[in-house]
């Protein structure tokens, strides 16, 4: 059994005696929660139900951070992490927890957030969708560069943990990582390297972020692409622009079922466009949005923060009209191209910030609004959304705290939370994807 110490450099010193505690719950950010004399203690790498010896290593105003020193009674869900970097690398927090239990813990964390931050007394049962692929699922990774080393940041620092593979990354990515460290001579000049792959195409692309002017890189990059056919293209990001080499776009197939019929779309993405890291779970996410939306072919849908049309285009196939609003111009271009390529005609995309579009545009009232905002949530546009008087709102979020806060605001404006789903897009971490259905009182 592997017990991981709490590694916070510069803070690893005794702050008093060891306390024996029982971990009562799991908290967002992945910590176990215990109490000492009524004071909340967050304990990295602790698991609900365990009795441990803990030492306080950091004091905050409202809580303390503890270090797991000694295991008294381990959880039946404690496992040995397969990754040699776990405990130093900041990418994963839960490899020590059985994968089958992680989604259950996430559901409990979501319910607690909705009670505490959302102010809800009655919470719909959470439909849990665990991942069938707990490792090897990520089709996008962002590696950091520092003094010739490539890897991920250490937990709570900007120091690099140099890696030669990543167990949660797709096998294609793990074939590409050695090429960067062994072959790409100027990788030491990079502040960051993004690796994106398409399992369907069996190839990937690189998005390079150099620390200085990329002039003179053109020929070496073309030679690198010629010699390594696993890569189909590259993009060099410098001062807000992208310099493209080869064919740095990727294709995926998405699908959903409606009325016993499965419909598929071929989606192409460009560098600079966002797409979900877990393709299989993204299909579940799309399916959940379609089911919660429950639109008819006479209804109008407004999809806010639409990206490449991950929800807009499937909804356009079943609704009367779907309008996507997105700030990222590259994503809008991809979305329009994908709509045309798939023969969809009941859609349109508006380029602009959601808050600006809602405040300045005169939109016909939609029957349904779908929104998938950034982690900061949609607090700034709740009034504009409510003023449109949609009968239904489907809220997609990767941040349960701001999701719960926004649900409270919508509740104060008369909307009630009717359905909840949690799709585990991020196994081995505390992150989650949440879908909520709100209905108006009208």
C-alpha positions as a LaTeX table, in Angstrom:
\begin{tabular}{lrrr}
\hline
Residue & $x$ (\AA) & $y$ (\AA) & $z$ (\AA) \\
\hline
Unk1 & 0.00 & 0.00 & 0.00 \\
Unk2 & 1.37 & 3.38 & $-1.01$ \\
Unk3 & 0.72 & 6.36 & 1.23 \\
Unk4 & 1.57 & 9.66 & $-0.42$ \\
Unk5 & 2.95 & 12.42 & 1.83 \\
Unk6 & 1.67 & 15.98 & 1.59 \\
Unk7 & 4.37 & 17.67 & $-0.48$ \\
Unk8 & 4.26 & 21.43 & $-0.22$ \\
Unk9 & 7.80 & 22.69 & $-0.56$ \\
Unk10 & 8.93 & 25.12 & 2.09 \\
Unk11 & 6.08 & 24.15 & 4.44 \\
Unk12 & 7.04 & 20.64 & 5.42 \\
Unk13 & 7.69 & 21.23 & 9.11 \\
Unk14 & 5.99 & 20.28 & 12.36 \\
Unk15 & 3.38 & 22.68 & 13.66 \\
Unk16 & 2.52 & 20.73 & 16.79 \\
Unk17 & 1.44 & 17.31 & 17.87 \\
Unk18 & $-0.13$ & 14.57 & 15.79 \\
Unk19 & $-3.89$ & 14.15 & 16.04 \\
Unk20 & $-5.86$ & 11.00 & 15.31 \\
Unk21 & $-8.95$ & 11.82 & 13.24 \\
Unk22 & $-11.60$ & 10.17 & 11.11 \\
Unk23 & $-12.17$ & 11.58 & 7.65 \\
Unk24 & $-15.84$ & 12.49 & 7.41 \\
Unk25 & $-16.24$ & 13.46 & 3.75 \\
Unk26 & $-14.51$ & 14.41 & 0.53 \\
Unk27 & $-14.23$ & 18.07 & $-0.43$ \\
Unk28 & $-13.89$ & 19.88 & $-3.73$ \\
Unk29 & $-10.21$ & 20.14 & $-4.70$ \\
Unk30 & $-9.93$ & 16.47 & $-3.72$ \\
Unk31 & $-9.19$ & 16.74 & 0.00 \\
Unk32 & $-10.46$ & 14.55 & 2.79 \\
Unk33 & $-12.34$ & 16.50 & 5.48 \\
Unk34 & $-11.89$ & 15.96 & 9.22 \\
Unk35 & $-12.36$ & 18.07 & 12.35 \\
Unk36 & $-10.16$ & 18.78 & 15.35 \\
Unk37 & $-12.02$ & 20.46 & 18.20 \\
Unk38 & $-14.66$ & 21.56 & 15.72 \\
Unk39 & $-12.18$ & 23.15 & 13.30 \\
Unk40 & $-12.25$ & 21.91 & 9.71 \\
Unk41 & $-9.06$ & 20.20 & 8.51 \\
Unk42 & $-8.48$ & 19.51 & 4.80 \\
Unk43 & $-6.18$ & 16.53 & 4.25 \\
Unk44 & $-4.70$ & 15.81 & 0.80 \\
Unk45 & $-4.67$ & 12.11 & $-0.12$ \\
Unk46 & $-7.10$ & 11.20 & 2.65 \\
Unk47 & $-10.22$ & 9.15 & 1.85 \\
Unk48 & $-13.65$ & 9.28 & 3.44 \\
Unk49 & $-13.98$ & 6.79 & 6.31 \\
Unk50 & $-10.28$ & 6.47 & 7.06 \\
Unk51 & $-8.81$ & 6.92 & 10.53 \\
Unk52 & $-5.41$ & 8.55 & 10.30 \\
Unk53 & $-2.74$ & 10.36 & 12.24 \\
Unk54 & $-2.56$ & 13.92 & 10.96 \\
Unk55 & $-0.29$ & 16.89 & 11.61 \\
Unk56 & $-1.29$ & 20.49 & 10.91 \\
Unk57 & 1.05 & 22.04 & 8.35 \\
Unk58 & $-0.80$ & 25.21 & 7.35 \\
Unk59 & $-3.28$ & 27.48 & 9.10 \\
Unk60 & $-5.92$ & 29.57 & 7.34 \\
Unk61 & $-8.55$ & 31.84 & 8.82 \\
Unk62 & $-11.42$ & 29.36 & 8.56 \\
Unk63 & $-9.66$ & 26.02 & 8.21 \\
Unk64 & $-6.36$ & 24.18 & 8.44 \\
Unk65 & $-4.38$ & 21.98 & 6.07 \\
Unk66 & $-3.20$ & 18.66 & 7.45 \\
Unk67 & $-0.55$ & 16.14 & 6.45 \\
Unk68 & $-1.34$ & 12.45 & 6.49 \\
Unk69 & 1.38 & 11.02 & 8.76 \\
Unk70 & 0.08 & 7.62 & 9.79 \\
Unk71 & $-2.61$ & 5.22 & 8.62 \\
Unk72 & $-4.69$ & 3.77 & 11.45 \\
Unk73 & $-7.57$ & 2.29 & 9.46 \\
Unk74 & $-7.37$ & 2.51 & 5.64 \\
Unk75 & $-10.31$ & 2.87 & 3.32 \\
Unk76 & $-11.36$ & $-0.21$ & 1.32 \\
Unk77 & $-11.21$ & 2.10 & $-1.70$ \\
Unk78 & $-7.52$ & 2.95 & $-1.27$ \\
Unk79 & $-5.39$ & 1.62 & $-4.13$ \\
Unk80 & $-1.77$ & 1.91 & $-5.26$ \\
Unk81 & $-1.40$ & 4.72 & $-7.83$ \\
Unk82 & 0.08 & 3.41 & $-11.09$ \\
Unk83 & 1.77 & 6.70 & $-11.99$ \\
Unk84 & 5.37 & 7.20 & $-10.77$ \\
Unk85 & 4.81 & 10.97 & $-10.67$ \\
Unk86 & 1.68 & 10.90 & $-8.51$ \\
Unk87 & 2.14 & 12.93 & $-5.36$ \\
Unk88 & 4.48 & 15.40 & $-7.05$ \\
Unk89 & 2.69 & 16.17 & $-10.31$ \\
Unk90 & $-0.29$ & 18.48 & $-9.93$ \\
Unk91 & $-2.31$ & 16.91 & $-12.73$ \\
Unk92 & $-4.07$ & 14.17 & $-10.73$ \\
Unk93 & $-5.32$ & 14.14 & $-7.15$ \\
Unk94 & $-7.23$ & 10.85 & $-6.85$ \\
Unk95 & $-5.15$ & 8.00 & $-8.29$ \\
Unk96 & $-5.06$ & 6.57 & $-4.75$ \\
Unk97 & $-8.86$ & 6.09 & $-4.85$ \\
Unk98 & $-10.53$ & 3.18 & $-6.62$ \\
Unk99 & $-11.80$ & 4.48 & $-9.96$ \\
Unk100 & $-15.23$ & 2.97 & $-9.42$ \\
Unk101 & $-15.75$ & 5.06 & $-6.28$ \\
Unk102 & $-14.49$ & 8.39 & $-7.59$ \\
Unk103 & $-17.73$ & 9.31 & $-9.36$ \\
Unk104 & $-19.74$ & 8.58 & $-6.21$ \\
Unk105 & $-17.54$ & 10.93 & $-4.22$ \\
Unk106 & $-17.97$ & 13.61 & $-6.87$ \\
Unk107 & $-21.74$ & 13.25 & $-6.60$ \\
Unk108 & $-21.53$ & 13.80 & $-2.84$ \\
Unk109 & $-19.33$ & 16.88 & $-3.35$ \\
Unk110 & $-21.85$ & 18.30 & $-5.83$ \\
Unk111 & $-24.78$ & 17.76 & $-3.45$ \\
Unk112 & $-22.91$ & 19.46 & $-0.60$ \\
Unk113 & $-22.10$ & 22.45 & $-2.83$ \\
Unk114 & $-25.75$ & 22.78 & $-3.85$ \\
Unk115 & $-26.83$ & 22.77 & $-0.19$ \\
Unk116 & $-24.12$ & 25.10 & 1.09 \\
Unk117 & $-23.65$ & 27.50 & $-1.84$ \\
Unk118 & $-26.88$ & 26.94 & $-3.74$ \\
Unk119 & $-29.10$ & 27.14 & $-0.66$ \\
Unk120 & $-31.18$ & 24.19 & $-1.87$ \\
Unk121 & $-33.08$ & 22.11 & 0.65 \\
Unk122 & $-34.38$ & 19.66 & $-1.92$ \\
Unk123 & $-31.93$ & 18.41 & $-4.54$ \\
Unk124 & $-32.90$ & 16.18 & $-7.47$ \\
Unk125 & $-31.18$ & 12.82 & $-7.44$ \\
Unk126 & $-27.88$ & 13.01 & $-9.30$ \\
Unk127 & $-27.60$ & 10.66 & $-12.27$ \\
Unk128 & $-23.97$ & 9.49 & $-12.24$ \\
Unk129 & $-22.09$ & 8.57 & $-15.42$ \\
Unk130 & $-18.73$ & 7.03 & $-14.48$ \\
Unk131 & $-16.11$ & 6.56 & $-17.16$ \\
Unk132 & $-15.45$ & 3.12 & $-18.61$ \\
Unk133 & $-11.95$ & 4.37 & $-19.46$ \\
Unk134 & $-10.25$ & 5.55 & $-16.25$ \\
Unk135 & $-6.78$ & 5.79 & $-17.80$ \\
Unk136 & $-5.53$ & 6.57 & $-21.30$ \\
Unk137 & $-8.50$ & 8.83 & $-22.02$ \\
Unk138 & $-7.08$ & 12.36 & $-22.44$ \\
Unk139 & $-6.80$ & 13.43 & $-26.07$ \\
Unk140 & $-5.38$ & 16.84 & $-25.08$ \\
Unk141 & $-2.50$ & 17.64 & $-22.72$ \\
Unk142 & $-0.61$ & 20.85 & $-22.01$ \\
Unk143 & 3.03 & 20.32 & $-21.11$ \\
Unk144 & 5.12 & 23.07 & $-19.54$ \\
Unk145 & 8.69 & 23.91 & $-20.48$ \\
Unk146 & 11.42 & 25.16 & $-18.18$ \\
Unk147 & 15.19 & 25.15 & $-18.66$ \\
Unk148 & 15.09 & 22.36 & $-21.21$ \\
Unk149 & 12.70 & 20.21 & $-19.16$ \\
Unk150 & 9.20 & 19.27 & $-20.29$ \\
Unk151 & 6.44 & 18.07 & $-18.00$ \\
Unk152 & 3.67 & 19.19 & $-15.67$ \\
Unk153 & 3.79 & 21.63 & $-12.80$ \\
Unk154 & 4.30 & 20.27 & $-9.32$ \\
Unk155 & 1.34 & 20.52 & $-6.97$ \\
Unk156 & 0.94 & 24.13 & $-5.83$ \\
Unk157 & 4.09 & 25.37 & $-7.56$ \\
Unk158 & 5.52 & 26.31 & $-10.97$ \\
Unk159 & 8.35 & 23.82 & $-10.75$ \\
Unk160 & 8.39 & 21.22 & $-13.50$ \\
Unk161 & 7.94 & 17.50 & $-12.92$ \\
Unk162 & 9.72 & 16.08 & $-15.96$ \\
Unk163 & 7.82 & 13.14 & $-17.44$ \\
Unk164 & 8.35 & 10.55 & $-20.15$ \\
Unk165 & 4.71 & 9.39 & $-20.18$ \\
Unk166 & 1.32 & 10.20 & $-18.62$ \\
Unk167 & $-0.99$ & 7.30 & $-17.63$ \\
Unk168 & $-4.20$ & 9.31 & $-18.09$ \\
Unk169 & $-3.15$ & 10.49 & $-21.58$ \\
Unk170 & $-4.21$ & 8.64 & $-24.71$ \\
Unk171 & $-1.61$ & 6.14 & $-25.99$ \\
Unk172 & $-1.02$ & 8.35 & $-29.05$ \\
Unk173 & 0.10 & 11.17 & $-26.77$ \\
Unk174 & 2.45 & 8.83 & $-24.98$ \\
Unk175 & 4.02 & 7.97 & $-28.33$ \\
Unk176 & 4.52 & 11.67 & $-29.08$ \\
Unk177 & 6.04 & 12.75 & $-25.74$ \\
Unk178 & 9.38 & 10.94 & $-26.34$ \\
Unk179 & 9.66 & 12.62 & $-29.74$ \\
Unk180 & 9.65 & 15.99 & $-28.01$ \\
Unk181 & 12.30 & 15.13 & $-25.46$ \\
Unk182 & 14.55 & 13.06 & $-27.74$ \\
Unk183 & 14.15 & 14.51 & $-31.22$ \\
Unk184 & 12.73 & 18.03 & $-31.25$ \\
Unk185 & 15.99 & 19.91 & $-30.75$ \\
Unk186 & 14.47 & 23.28 & $-29.87$ \\
Unk187 & 11.89 & 21.98 & $-27.36$ \\
Unk188 & 14.03 & 23.68 & $-24.71$ \\
Unk189 & 12.92 & 27.02 & $-26.21$ \\
Unk190 & 9.27 & 26.32 & $-25.41$ \\
Unk191 & 7.28 & 27.65 & $-22.48$ \\
Unk192 & 4.58 & 25.17 & $-23.32$ \\
Unk193 & 3.69 & 22.42 & $-25.76$ \\
Unk194 & 0.12 & 21.27 & $-26.33$ \\
Unk195 & $-0.41$ & 17.80 & $-27.75$ \\
Unk196 & $-3.83$ & 17.10 & $-29.29$ \\
Unk197 & $-4.70$ & 13.77 & $-30.90$ \\
Unk198 & $-7.58$ & 12.16 & $-32.75$ \\
Unk199 & $-7.94$ & 8.43 & $-31.98$ \\
Unk200 & $-10.04$ & 8.08 & $-35.14$ \\
Unk201 & $-7.29$ & 9.47 & $-37.36$ \\
Unk202 & $-4.52$ & 7.82 & $-35.34$ \\
Unk203 & $-2.48$ & 11.03 & $-35.48$ \\
Unk204 & $-1.94$ & 14.23 & $-33.57$ \\
Unk205 & $-0.86$ & 17.85 & $-33.73$ \\
Unk206 & 1.37 & 20.13 & $-31.68$ \\
Unk207 & 0.68 & 23.70 & $-30.58$ \\
Unk208 & 4.00 & 25.27 & $-29.60$ \\
Unk209 & 4.39 & 28.25 & $-27.28$ \\
Unk210 & 7.98 & 29.54 & $-27.66$ \\
Unk211 & 9.62 & 31.70 & $-25.01$ \\
Unk212 & 11.16 & 33.97 & $-27.67$ \\
Unk213 & 10.64 & 34.87 & $-31.32$ \\
Unk214 & 10.04 & 31.74 & $-33.44$ \\
Unk215 & 11.89 & 33.15 & $-36.45$ \\
Unk216 & 14.05 & 30.48 & $-38.02$ \\
Unk217 & 11.91 & 27.59 & $-36.78$ \\
Unk218 & 10.09 & 27.02 & $-40.06$ \\
Unk219 & 12.48 & 24.60 & $-41.73$ \\
Unk220 & 13.22 & 22.49 & $-38.62$ \\
Unk221 & 9.48 & 22.12 & $-38.01$ \\
Unk222 & 8.82 & 21.03 & $-41.59$ \\
Unk223 & 11.66 & 18.53 & $-41.34$ \\
Unk224 & 10.27 & 17.24 & $-38.05$ \\
Unk225 & 6.84 & 16.72 & $-39.58$ \\
Unk226 & 8.35 & 14.94 & $-42.57$ \\
Unk227 & 10.26 & 12.54 & $-40.32$ \\
Unk228 & 7.44 & 11.82 & $-37.85$ \\
Unk229 & 4.22 & 10.87 & $-39.61$ \\
Unk230 & 2.46 & 10.37 & $-36.27$ \\
Unk231 & 2.06 & 14.16 & $-36.39$ \\
Unk232 & $-0.03$ & 15.71 & $-39.15$ \\
Unk233 & 0.62 & 19.36 & $-38.33$ \\
Unk234 & 1.86 & 22.02 & $-35.94$ \\
Unk235 & 0.94 & 25.53 & $-34.93$ \\
Unk236 & 3.32 & 28.05 & $-33.39$ \\
Unk237 & 1.55 & 30.55 & $-31.13$ \\
Unk238 & 3.31 & 33.88 & $-30.90$ \\
Unk239 & 1.92 & 37.30 & $-29.90$ \\
Unk240 & $-1.70$ & 36.39 & $-30.55$ \\
Unk241 & $-1.17$ & 34.74 & $-33.92$ \\
Unk242 & $-0.77$ & 31.16 & $-35.11$ \\
Unk243 & 1.78 & 30.08 & $-37.72$ \\
Unk244 & 0.62 & 26.79 & $-39.23$ \\
Unk245 & 2.68 & 23.89 & $-40.57$ \\
Unk246 & 1.27 & 20.83 & $-42.27$ \\
Unk247 & $-2.42$ & 20.17 & $-41.55$ \\
Unk248 & $-2.98$ & 20.99 & $-37.87$ \\
Unk249 & $-6.67$ & 20.09 & $-37.68$ \\
Unk250 & $-8.24$ & 17.02 & $-36.11$ \\
Unk251 & $-11.48$ & 15.16 & $-36.81$ \\
Unk252 & $-13.85$ & 13.36 & $-34.45$ \\
Unk253 & $-17.23$ & 11.69 & $-34.78$ \\
Unk254 & $-19.94$ & 12.58 & $-32.29$ \\
Unk255 & $-23.37$ & 11.01 & $-32.06$ \\
Unk256 & $-26.59$ & 11.00 & $-30.06$ \\
Unk257 & $-29.81$ & 8.99 & $-29.96$ \\
Unk258 & $-33.28$ & 10.47 & $-30.31$ \\
Unk259 & $-36.57$ & 8.58 & $-30.66$ \\
Unk260 & $-34.74$ & 5.32 & $-31.23$ \\
Unk261 & $-32.60$ & 6.76 & $-34.01$ \\
Unk262 & $-28.85$ & 7.42 & $-33.79$ \\
Unk263 & $-27.52$ & 10.50 & $-35.54$ \\
Unk264 & $-23.84$ & 11.17 & $-36.15$ \\
Unk265 & $-21.76$ & 14.22 & $-36.98$ \\
Unk266 & $-18.21$ & 14.54 & $-38.25$ \\
Unk267 & $-16.53$ & 17.38 & $-36.37$ \\
Unk268 & $-13.28$ & 19.06 & $-37.35$ \\
Unk269 & $-11.29$ & 21.28 & $-34.97$ \\
Unk270 & $-8.51$ & 23.79 & $-35.58$ \\
Unk271 & $-5.71$ & 24.94 & $-33.27$ \\
Unk272 & $-7.18$ & 27.47 & $-30.89$ \\
Unk273 & $-10.59$ & 25.78 & $-30.71$ \\
Unk274 & $-11.68$ & 23.99 & $-27.56$ \\
Unk275 & $-12.87$ & 20.38 & $-27.57$ \\
Unk276 & $-13.50$ & 17.99 & $-24.68$ \\
Unk277 & $-10.60$ & 15.86 & $-23.46$ \\
Unk278 & $-12.57$ & 12.59 & $-23.10$ \\
Unk279 & $-14.28$ & 11.63 & $-26.38$ \\
Unk280 & $-16.35$ & 8.75 & $-24.98$ \\
Unk281 & $-17.67$ & 10.78 & $-22.08$ \\
Unk282 & $-18.33$ & 13.74 & $-24.36$ \\
Unk283 & $-20.85$ & 11.53 & $-26.18$ \\
Unk284 & $-22.62$ & 11.00 & $-22.86$ \\
Unk285 & $-22.51$ & 14.73 & $-22.23$ \\
Unk286 & $-24.13$ & 15.49 & $-25.59$ \\
Unk287 & $-26.74$ & 12.78 & $-25.02$ \\
Unk288 & $-27.58$ & 14.21 & $-21.60$ \\
Unk289 & $-28.01$ & 17.73 & $-23.00$ \\
Unk290 & $-30.27$ & 16.40 & $-25.76$ \\
Unk291 & $-32.40$ & 14.49 & $-23.23$ \\
Unk292 & $-32.66$ & 17.40 & $-20.79$ \\
Unk293 & $-33.43$ & 19.82 & $-23.63$ \\
Unk294 & $-36.32$ & 17.71 & $-24.93$ \\
Unk295 & $-36.89$ & 20.13 & $-27.81$ \\
Unk296 & $-39.39$ & 19.84 & $-30.62$ \\
Unk297 & $-38.89$ & 20.79 & $-34.24$ \\
Unk298 & $-40.92$ & 23.95 & $-33.63$ \\
Unk299 & $-38.78$ & 25.33 & $-30.80$ \\
Unk300 & $-35.93$ & 27.84 & $-30.85$ \\
Unk301 & $-32.70$ & 27.11 & $-28.93$ \\
Unk302 & $-30.06$ & 29.62 & $-27.83$ \\
Unk303 & $-26.68$ & 28.02 & $-27.03$ \\
Unk304 & $-24.39$ & 30.35 & $-25.05$ \\
Unk305 & $-20.62$ & 29.82 & $-24.92$ \\
Unk306 & $-21.16$ & 27.49 & $-27.87$ \\
Unk307 & $-17.53$ & 26.73 & $-28.80$ \\
Unk308 & $-17.30$ & 24.61 & $-31.95$ \\
Unk309 & $-21.00$ & 23.74 & $-31.69$ \\
Unk310 & $-20.63$ & 20.65 & $-29.50$ \\
Unk311 & $-24.27$ & 21.14 & $-28.45$ \\
Unk312 & $-25.53$ & 23.65 & $-31.02$ \\
Unk313 & $-25.21$ & 21.37 & $-34.03$ \\
Unk314 & $-26.82$ & 18.27 & $-32.47$ \\
Unk315 & $-29.65$ & 20.49 & $-31.17$ \\
Unk316 & $-30.08$ & 22.01 & $-34.63$ \\
Unk317 & $-30.79$ & 18.51 & $-35.93$ \\
Unk318 & $-33.86$ & 18.17 & $-33.68$ \\
Unk319 & $-35.02$ & 21.75 & $-33.00$ \\
Unk320 & $-36.66$ & 24.33 & $-35.23$ \\
Unk321 & $-33.58$ & 26.55 & $-34.97$ \\
Unk322 & $-30.38$ & 26.61 & $-32.88$ \\
Unk323 & $-28.34$ & 29.77 & $-32.43$ \\
Unk324 & $-24.83$ & 29.53 & $-31.00$ \\
Unk325 & $-23.02$ & 32.47 & $-29.39$ \\
Unk326 & $-19.24$ & 32.24 & $-29.05$ \\
Unk327 & $-16.42$ & 34.73 & $-28.48$ \\
Unk328 & $-13.61$ & 32.65 & $-30.04$ \\
Unk329 & $-13.53$ & 33.44 & $-33.77$ \\
Unk330 & $-11.62$ & 30.25 & $-34.64$ \\
Unk331 & $-14.25$ & 28.16 & $-32.86$ \\
Unk332 & $-17.05$ & 29.99 & $-34.70$ \\
Unk333 & $-15.35$ & 29.33 & $-38.05$ \\
Unk334 & $-15.01$ & 25.64 & $-37.14$ \\
Unk335 & $-18.65$ & 25.48 & $-36.04$ \\
Unk336 & $-19.94$ & 27.03 & $-39.28$ \\
Unk337 & $-17.73$ & 24.74 & $-41.36$ \\
Unk338 & $-18.93$ & 21.68 & $-39.43$ \\
Unk339 & $-22.57$ & 22.65 & $-39.79$ \\
Unk340 & $-22.21$ & 22.96 & $-43.55$ \\
Unk341 & $-20.16$ & 19.77 & $-43.89$ \\
Unk342 & $-22.83$ & 17.78 & $-42.05$ \\
Unk343 & $-25.68$ & 19.20 & $-44.12$ \\
Unk344 & $-27.33$ & 20.96 & $-41.16$ \\
Unk345 & $-29.31$ & 24.06 & $-42.11$ \\
Unk346 & $-31.31$ & 25.08 & $-39.02$ \\
Unk347 & $-28.49$ & 26.82 & $-37.21$ \\
Unk348 & $-26.53$ & 30.05 & $-37.10$ \\
Unk349 & $-23.58$ & 31.25 & $-35.06$ \\
Unk350 & $-23.04$ & 34.72 & $-33.63$ \\
Unk351 & $-19.48$ & 35.81 & $-32.98$ \\
Unk352 & $-19.08$ & 37.89 & $-29.82$ \\
Unk353 & $-18.95$ & 37.90 & $-26.03$ \\
Unk354 & $-22.09$ & 36.43 & $-24.54$ \\
Unk355 & $-22.69$ & 39.43 & $-22.28$ \\
Unk356 & $-22.33$ & 41.84 & $-25.21$ \\
Unk357 & $-24.56$ & 39.84 & $-27.54$ \\
Unk358 & $-27.30$ & 39.49 & $-24.93$ \\
Unk359 & $-27.21$ & 43.17 & $-24.00$ \\
Unk360 & $-26.99$ & 44.64 & $-27.49$ \\
Unk361 & $-28.85$ & 42.23 & $-29.74$ \\
Unk362 & $-32.58$ & 42.03 & $-30.14$ \\
Unk363 & $-33.15$ & 38.31 & $-30.05$ \\
Unk364 & $-36.44$ & 36.54 & $-30.37$ \\
Unk365 & $-37.31$ & 34.78 & $-27.16$ \\
Unk366 & $-35.96$ & 31.22 & $-27.15$ \\
Unk367 & $-37.86$ & 28.25 & $-25.78$ \\
Unk368 & $-34.62$ & 26.78 & $-24.42$ \\
Unk369 & $-31.26$ & 28.24 & $-23.42$ \\
Unk370 & $-28.21$ & 25.99 & $-23.15$ \\
Unk371 & $-25.15$ & 27.45 & $-21.50$ \\
Unk372 & $-21.67$ & 26.08 & $-20.86$ \\
Unk373 & $-19.79$ & 29.03 & $-19.33$ \\
Unk374 & $-16.16$ & 29.15 & $-18.18$ \\
Unk375 & $-15.30$ & 28.25 & $-14.59$ \\
Unk376 & $-16.33$ & 31.71 & $-13.40$ \\
Unk377 & $-19.94$ & 30.85 & $-14.22$ \\
Unk378 & $-22.69$ & 33.00 & $-15.68$ \\
Unk379 & $-23.50$ & 35.38 & $-12.80$ \\
Unk380 & $-22.94$ & 38.46 & $-14.99$ \\
Unk381 & $-25.58$ & 37.42 & $-17.54$ \\
Unk382 & $-28.28$ & 35.84 & $-15.36$ \\
Unk383 & $-30.51$ & 38.92 & $-15.64$ \\
Unk384 & $-30.25$ & 38.97 & $-19.43$ \\
Unk385 & $-30.99$ & 35.23 & $-19.60$ \\
Unk386 & $-34.03$ & 35.53 & $-17.35$ \\
Unk387 & $-35.30$ & 38.56 & $-19.30$ \\
Unk388 & $-35.52$ & 36.31 & $-22.37$ \\
Unk389 & $-37.98$ & 34.14 & $-20.40$ \\
Unk390 & $-36.89$ & 30.71 & $-21.67$ \\
Unk391 & $-39.15$ & 27.94 & $-20.43$ \\
Unk392 & $-36.14$ & 25.68 & $-19.89$ \\
Unk393 & $-32.46$ & 26.21 & $-19.18$ \\
Unk394 & $-29.84$ & 23.47 & $-19.50$ \\
Unk395 & $-26.74$ & 24.55 & $-17.56$ \\
Unk396 & $-23.47$ & 22.68 & $-18.22$ \\
Unk397 & $-20.56$ & 23.32 & $-15.87$ \\
Unk398 & $-17.13$ & 21.98 & $-14.96$ \\
Unk399 & $-17.07$ & 24.00 & $-11.71$ \\
Unk400 & $-19.61$ & 22.86 & $-9.07$ \\
Unk401 & $-19.06$ & 25.87 & $-6.80$ \\
Unk402 & $-19.97$ & 28.55 & $-9.34$ \\
Unk403 & $-22.66$ & 26.26 & $-10.75$ \\
Unk404 & $-24.26$ & 26.05 & $-7.29$ \\
Unk405 & $-23.99$ & 29.82 & $-6.79$ \\
Unk406 & $-25.67$ & 30.47 & $-10.15$ \\
Unk407 & $-28.41$ & 27.91 & $-9.44$ \\
Unk408 & $-29.22$ & 29.91 & $-6.29$ \\
Unk409 & $-29.48$ & 33.11 & $-8.37$ \\
Unk410 & $-31.74$ & 31.45 & $-10.93$ \\
Unk411 & $-33.84$ & 30.05 & $-8.08$ \\
Unk412 & $-34.30$ & 33.55 & $-6.69$ \\
Unk413 & $-35.61$ & 34.56 & $-10.13$ \\
Unk414 & $-38.22$ & 31.79 & $-10.13$ \\
Unk415 & $-36.44$ & 28.92 & $-11.89$ \\
Unk416 & $-36.33$ & 25.51 & $-10.18$ \\
Unk417 & $-33.72$ & 22.80 & $-10.58$ \\
Unk418 & $-35.53$ & 19.70 & $-11.86$ \\
Unk419 & $-32.83$ & 17.29 & $-13.07$ \\
Unk420 & $-29.12$ & 16.74 & $-12.40$ \\
Unk421 & $-26.48$ & 14.64 & $-14.09$ \\
Unk422 & $-22.77$ & 14.26 & $-13.36$ \\
Unk423 & $-20.58$ & 12.98 & $-16.19$ \\
Unk424 & $-17.09$ & 11.98 & $-15.08$ \\
Unk425 & $-14.95$ & 13.45 & $-17.85$ \\
Unk426 & $-11.89$ & 13.65 & $-15.60$ \\
Unk427 & $-11.08$ & 10.31 & $-13.87$ \\
Unk428 & $-8.20$ & 10.40 & $-11.35$ \\
Unk429 & $-8.92$ & 14.06 & $-10.55$ \\
Unk430 & $-11.55$ & 15.85 & $-8.48$ \\
Unk431 & $-12.90$ & 17.65 & $-11.58$ \\
Unk432 & $-16.37$ & 16.87 & $-12.87$ \\
Unk433 & $-18.87$ & 17.90 & $-15.55$ \\
Unk434 & $-22.35$ & 18.74 & $-14.31$ \\
Unk435 & $-25.60$ & 19.19 & $-16.25$ \\
Unk436 & $-28.66$ & 20.76 & $-14.63$ \\
Unk437 & $-32.15$ & 21.33 & $-16.02$ \\
Unk438 & $-34.00$ & 24.40 & $-14.75$ \\
Unk439 & $-37.62$ & 25.16 & $-15.52$ \\
Unk440 & $-39.46$ & 28.46 & $-15.32$ \\
Unk441 & $-42.62$ & 28.95 & $-13.25$ \\
Unk442 & $-44.55$ & 30.24 & $-16.25$ \\
\hline
\end{tabular}
